[in-house]
């Protein structure tokens, strides 16, 4: 006996988190905002890193590889 075969005409449905829900809309907006902020920060870092490489300057402080002596 499948639940699809038997349907009660008095059945009601309760949707607790549909697409018009405040929390669903807020979550999507926060997720899109965080993703956009990530992309902006990544682009800023890449532009800075490429500028440092073009000027033959270290991108970050410290040795280029762990265990490698510092550049003199």
CORLINNOR-V821714 format. One record per backbone hydrogen bond with DSSP energy under -0.5 kcal/mol. NH is the residue of the N-H (numbers start at 1). CO is the residue of the C=O. If there is no record, write none. Layout:
NH,CO + NH,CO
//
This chain:
5,2 + 6,2 + 7,5 + 9,7 + 11,8 + 16,14 + 21,18 + 25,21 + 26,22 + 27,23 + 28,24 + 29,25 + 30,26 + 31,27 + 32,28 + 33,29 + 34,30 + 35,31 + 36,32 + 37,33 + 38,34 + 39,35 + 40,36 + 41,37 + 42,38 + 43,39 + 44,40 + 45,41 + 46,42 + 47,43 + 48,44 + 49,45 + 50,46 + 51,47 + 52,48 + 53,49 + 54,50 + 55,51 + 56,53 + 57,52 + 68,65
//
